[in-house]
């Protein structure tokens, strides 16, 4: 139990850590090396099932736009989104990728996609200028909270706001393991800060100003048209209802 708690607290916003532990220890009547090994052996099969289901959902989503030229805005680096976009051969994409300060993960996204598609790398602060050029926004998921809000890379929330103001649909992409059990049981989700030197490398006198470096923000559920996951292409209320009946939930109570 202590080891599990340490894992949960490594990065409180990372729901998959919790749900992976849930898959392993849920329904185990007793803990032994053998029972844990048996569960661990089956996890890759479960993971593959989830990945395949998400892939199917994503390709079904893209089929809606088959044969159309599609302009898409992205932020940060989502392995899931990039993988499935690069697999697609039915759509003619142009991507507008936000650089995603302070670590500039968007540069890596632009590099990956530019080998297959027309790609534009833009400053985060330019999202409002370029939003009119796009048809939709795709956002990755770090965690889905109990009210359907989504934790993702900082900048996702203002991007969702600007998209809504310009009547552009926003879709979240991620699997059901991103549902956050800490949030499900009303535990506070702490959005952690990272080293300030990533934002401001000079030495500063504390009385002059403070530097903040949050890696994540939280976007309310009403900004999302749908969520694309292994459970299907669903509205957020539909996803929440389905994920609560799919994931093991009760086991986590013992860690509260």
N, C-alpha and C positions, 0 to 999 in steps of 0.2 A: 504494500500500500504506500509506503514512504517513497519507494522508487517511482511509482505511478504519479504521486503528487509532484515529485521533482520534475517529471516530464511535462506535466500540465502547466507548470509555472515557468518553463523555459521561455515560452512566448505565449502569454495568455490569449492572444487573439487568434492563435493557430488551432482551429477546431479539429483538423484531421488528426493531430496528435492524440486528442482525447478519444475520438471515435475509433481510432486504430486500437487503442488500449481496450475500449469497450468490446470490440469484436473478439479480442483475444481472451478477455476474462469473463465476459458475460456468460451466464448459465453454467459456469464451472462450479460443481458442488464442492470441490476441494481443490487446493492448489498443490500441484506436484510438478516435478520436472517433466514427467511424461505427459501429463495433460496439457501443460503449456506448450510443449514441443508439438503435440498433435494440432493444437490450434494454430500455431505459427506456420505449420506446413500447409494448412488450408488457406491462409491469408492471401498468398499470391494468386490463387484461383479466384477468390472474391474480388481482389483488386482488378484483375483482368476483366471480370464480368462488369464491374462498374465502368472501367475505361471504355469497353466496347459499347456499353449502353449510352454513355455520354457521346461517343463518336457518332453513333447512330442518330442521336437527337440533334447534334450539331449539323450533320449533313442534311437532315430533314429540314432544318431551319434554312440552310443555304439554298435548298431546292425551291423555296418560295421565290427566290430571286434569279432562278436559272435563266441564263441568256441575257441578263441585264448587266449593264455597267454599274458597279456599286462602289461608292465612296464611303470609306469607313474611318472613324477616328478611334485611336487606341491610346492608352497610357501605360507606362511602366513595361514590365515584361511578364507575360503569362505564358508559361510553357504549354498549357492546354490550348489556349486560343491559337498560338502560333503553329503548333503541330497540326491542328485541323484545318487551318487556313492554307497551309502549304500543301496539304493533301488534296485540296479541292482543285478540280480542273474544269468545272462547269461555269465558273463566274469570272468576269473581268473586273478585278479589284483595283482601286487606287486607295492607298492608305495615308492617313495623316497621323503621325505618331508624335505624341508629346514626349519631350526629353525626359521628364520625370526626375526632377531634382529631389535630393541633392546628389544621389549616386548615378543619375543619368542612365537608368536601365533602358529607357526608351531608345537610346542609341543602338543597343544590342538588338532590340526588336526591329528597328529600321534596317539594320545590317542583314538580319535573317530574312526579312520579307522582300527586300530589294532585289534579291537574286531571282525572284519569281514575278514580282509585281512593281508597278510604279509606286514609289514611296516618297513621302515628304516628311522630314524630321523638323519639328517646330518647337519653339520655346513654350513652356507651360503657360506663360502669360499671354500667349498668342491664341489660345484656344477659342476665344470669342471672335477673333478675326476670321478664323478658318472654319468655324462650325457651320456657316451657311453653305459651304462647299460639300458637306457630307450628307449622306442619306441616313446614317445611323451610327450609334456608338456601341462598341463592345467593351465591357469591363470584366476583368477577372474577379475572383472572389478569394479573400483571405478567410473570412467567416461570414456566416449568415446568422443574425441574431433572432431571438424569439419573436420579435415584432416584424421581421422581414427586412430590417435594416441590414446593409452590407458594409462590412469592414474591408477596405482595400487600400492600395497605395495612396498616400496623401496627394490630393489633387483630383481624386475621383469624385468627391462631393461637388466642388465647384464645376467640374465638367458636366455632371448630371444636371446641375442647376441651369447652366448655360444651354445645354441641349434642350431642356424642357422649355426654356424661354424662347427657343427658336423652333419649337415643334418637331424636334428630332427624337426618335425613339431610342431608348437606352436598353440594352439587353445585358444581363449578367450571365457569365459562363463559369460553371464549376460543378463538382459532383456533390452528392448528398452528404459526404463526410465533412463538408464545410459547415454543416449546421452545428452551432456552438452550444454544447450541453451546459456550460457554465451559465450562459445567458438563459437557456431554457429553464434553469432552476433559480433564476433571478440573482445570480452572482454578478458582481460588478465586473465589467470588462475594462481593463486598463489599457489604454492606447499609449504604448511606451515611447519615451523619447530616446534619441540616440546621441552620440557625441556631437558637441556643438562645432568642433573644428571642421566637420563636413560642410557646414554652412558658412562659418567665418573662422578662418585659420589664424588670424592675427590675435595677439594678446590684447585683451580689453580690460579696462577697469570696470569692475562690477557695477559701480555707481553710474556709469554712462548709459548702458543699455543691456538688456538681456537677450540671449540668443536661444531660439527654440528650434528643435529638430525632431518633429514628429514624423514617423514613417507612414502612419496610417490615418485615415479619417473614416467617418461613418456616414453613409448615404441613406436617407430614409427610403422606405420601400416604395413610396408613391412615385418615385422617379423612374422606376423600372417597368418597362412594358411587359417583359417576361423574363423568366430565368431558364436557361438551357442547361439541363443536367441529365444524369443517368436516369432520372425519374420521368423524363420527357420535357417538352416545351410547355411550361406552365406559368400561369400568373403567380404572383408571390403567395396569395392566400392558398391557392391550390398546392403549391410546393410545400408550404408549411404543414398543411393537413397531411400530405402524403409522406413527408419525411418523418413526421412524428409517429406514423404507423409502421414505418420501415426500419428505422434505426433502433437498436436497443437503448433504452433511456433509463430504466429503473436502477441499473447497476451503479450509476454515478452518484446516487443519493448517499451512498456510504462514504463518499469523499467530501461531502459538504460539511 
